[in-house]
Structure formats: structure tokens, C-alpha cells
Amino acid sequence: MNRTELRTAWDDVAETYARRRDADGSDAALIDDLLADLPSDPDVLDIGCGDGARTLANLPAGSVGLDISGRGLELATEEVPGARLLQGDMSALPVGADRFDGLTAYHAVFHVPREEHSAVYEEFARVLRSGGVALMTLPGGRFETVRRGWMGGRMFFSTPGRERTLASLREAGFEDLETATATDPLGSSTEFVFARRA
């Protein structure tokens, strides 16, 4: 699935996903742990923000939400009034270097082909200041598939597996990797990783 197809796929399922997912699961609570590790009044980027209810709404006012889906960002405008929103691709983030203290990427990176994940993590490191912390989903399996019927549409998923992901984060310049398990938006148990930019 190329980027245009992925954007269309997310536009098609954005409303259904927003309606079906639990906005108060324990993975949202991990944001408190992230914020406790950042400076006061931090600059935070939420990658793959969608409608914003789960992550962006729990971040400090003025945080930036980025999503590939225009429809997702329309929903975020309603859900998180006043948020700064950008449409873009996480493999080429439309923001300057050393711009953010923190970054979230919940259930996002595995929608990019796994051979591009290393480049995505390099982008994450580029936009974070030294000592900045990323909080993201840590997929456990190794797979690449298009799931038909997902949220009433079809969606692309791709991951190289847990250990390759952790290695890619270290290669991109992240250190002090710490993992936590929490409930994801659809009620499943999911592992997350906190990673600090060197």
C-alpha cells in the first residue's frame, strides 16, 4: 500500500476508528509518565494523532498533532480545539530539527513498510532536542499484511519485530530504552517503549 492509498484508507476509517476506540485506556495514562520526564511547559509532537482524543487531548496545550489523514485532522479540530495540526508523513516530518522535548507515536509506525522504520526513527531523533523522549508502541510480532474489513475498510500493517525495532531505535540515536505494557485503544494488551534521544 503506497502513501496515497494509505492516506485514503485512513480517511475512509477515521470516523469508525474514533468511535470504536476507548479514549481512556491505560496507554493514555503513559502520557503522564512521559510528561513527568520532560521540562515544564514542554513542546510535544503527537505523530499519527488521528482525532486526537487519546493522545493529543492529554498533552499540554499547544502541542502539535501530525497525521497523514485529512479526515483524521478534521476530527481532531473538533476534539482538541486550539491544537496545532499538520498533515504529513512521518518518514519526512514537516518540522525543523531539535524542535521538540517529547514525541508520541501510538499505533502509528507499523502503518509504514518495515524497511522504512529505521528512517522513521531517524526522523524522530532529528526533531527531538538532545535528551528529548519518545513514547511509542513497540510491536511484538514480525509481519506485513493488508487487513481487509478492518474498521469497515482495509489497512496496511508492517513490523520487523520487537528486537529489530529496539535495535533500530538505538541505531537512530536513542538510549535509555524502557518498556511498559498497557491496554491499547481496542482493548488489547500492547507494549510501549520510552526512548531518550542522546
C-alpha positions in Angstrom: 0.0 0.0 0.0 1.6 3.3 -1.1 1.3 6.6 0.8 -1.7 7.8 -1.3 -3.5 4.5 -0.7 -2.7 4.7 3.0 -4.0 8.3 3.3 -7.2 7.2 1.5 -7.5 4.1 3.8 -7.2 6.3 6.9 -9.7 8.9 5.6 -12.1 6.0 5.0 -11.9 4.6 8.5 -11.1 7.7 10.6 -14.7 8.1 12.0 -15.2 4.5 12.7 -11.9 4.2 14.5 -12.6 7.3 16.6 -16.0 5.9 17.5 -14.9 2.4 18.4 -11.7 3.1 20.3 -11.6 3.6 24.1 -10.2 7.1 24.8 -9.4 6.2 28.4 -7.4 3.0 28.2 -4.2 2.6 30.2 -1.9 3.5 27.3 -3.3 7.1 27.6 -2.0 7.1 31.2 1.5 6.5 30.0 1.5 10.1 28.8 1.7 11.2 32.4 4.9 9.2 32.8 6.3 10.9 29.6 5.4 14.4 30.8 6.9 13.8 34.2 10.2 13.2 32.4 10.0 16.4 30.3 10.7 20.1 31.1 7.9 22.2 32.4 5.8 23.6 29.5 7.3 21.1 27.0 7.0 21.2 23.2 5.4 17.8 22.2 4.7 16.3 18.8 2.0 13.6 18.5 2.6 11.6 15.4 -0.4 9.7 14.0 -2.7 11.8 16.2 -5.9 10.9 14.3 -8.9 12.5 16.0 -6.7 13.5 18.9 -8.9 12.1 21.7 -6.4 9.5 23.0 -3.1 11.3 22.9 -3.2 14.9 21.8 -6.0 15.8 24.2 -3.8 14.6 27.1 -0.8 16.6 26.0 0.0 20.2 27.0 -1.9 23.0 25.3 -0.2 24.0 22.1 1.2 20.5 21.3 1.4 19.7 17.7 -0.6 16.8 16.1 0.5 15.3 12.8 -1.4 12.8 10.8 -1.4 11.5 7.2 -5.3 11.6 7.1 -7.0 14.9 6.4 -10.3 13.4 7.8 -8.5 12.5 11.0 -7.3 16.0 11.4 -10.8 17.4 10.8 -11.9 15.3 13.7 -9.0 16.5 15.8 -10.0 20.1 15.1 -13.4 19.3 16.8 -11.9 17.1 19.6 -8.9 19.3 20.5 -9.8 22.9 19.7 -6.7 25.1 19.6 -4.3 22.2 18.8 -1.7 22.9 16.1 -2.3 20.3 13.4 -0.2 19.3 10.4 -0.9 16.8 7.6 2.2 14.9 6.7 4.2 11.7 6.5 6.3 10.5 9.5 9.1 9.4 7.2 9.7 13.1 6.3 8.4 15.2 9.2 7.5 18.7 8.1 9.1 20.4 11.1 12.6 21.6 11.9 15.4 19.8 13.7 15.8 19.9 17.5 12.2 21.3 17.8 10.5 19.1 20.5 11.1 17.9 24.0 8.8 14.9 23.6 7.1 12.9 21.0 4.3 10.3 21.0 3.6 7.8 18.2 0.8 5.5 19.3 -0.1 2.7 16.9 1.5 4.6 14.0 4.8 3.4 12.8 3.6 -0.1 11.8 1.5 1.5 9.1 4.8 2.3 7.2 6.6 -0.5 5.4 9.1 -2.1 7.9 12.1 -1.5 5.6 11.4 2.3 6.2 11.2 2.1 10.0 14.8 2.9 10.6 14.4 6.1 8.5 11.3 7.0 10.5 13.2 6.6 13.8 16.0 8.8 12.4 13.3 11.5 11.7 12.0 11.1 15.3 15.6 11.7 16.6 16.1 14.6 14.2 13.1 16.6 15.5 13.8 15.9 19.2 16.1 18.0 21.2 19.0 16.3 23.0 17.6 14.5 26.0 14.1 14.5 24.5 11.9 11.4 25.0 9.8 9.5 22.5 6.9 7.3 23.7 5.7 4.8 21.1 4.1 1.5 20.5 6.5 -1.4 20.5 5.1 -4.1 18.2 5.9 -7.7 19.2 5.4 -9.7 16.0 7.1 -9.7 12.7 4.6 -9.4 9.8 3.4 -7.4 6.8 -0.2 -7.6 5.7 -3.2 -5.7 4.4 -6.2 -6.4 6.6 -9.4 -6.3 4.7 -12.6 -5.4 6.7 -10.5 -3.6 9.3 -12.8 -0.9 10.8 -15.0 -1.4 7.7 -12.2 -0.7 5.3 -8.7 -2.1 4.7 -5.5 -1.2 6.4 -1.7 -1.9 6.0 0.4 -3.2 8.9 4.1 -3.9 8.8 6.6 -4.6 11.6 10.1 -6.2 11.7 9.5 -7.4 15.3 10.3 -6.3 18.8 14.1 -6.8 18.9 14.7 -5.3 15.4 12.6 -2.2 16.4 14.7 -1.7 19.6 17.9 -2.1 17.6 16.7 0.5 15.1 15.9 2.9 17.8 19.4 2.6 19.2 20.9 3.0 15.8 18.9 6.2 15.3 20.4 7.7 18.4 18.0 6.7 21.2 19.2 5.4 24.5 17.8 4.5 28.0 15.0 2.4 26.4 12.4 1.4 28.9 9.3 -0.7 28.1 5.8 -0.7 29.6 2.7 -2.8 28.9 -0.8 -1.1 28.7 -4.2 -1.5 27.2 -4.4 -0.3 23.6 -7.4 1.6 22.0 -9.3 -1.6 21.1 -8.8 -3.3 24.5 -5.7 -5.5 23.8 -2.6 -5.6 25.8 0.3 -3.7 24.0 3.9 -3.0 24.8 5.2 0.6 24.6 8.8 2.0 24.7 10.2 5.2 26.2 13.3 6.1 24.3 15.6 9.1 25.1 17.5 10.9 22.3 21.2 11.0 23.1 
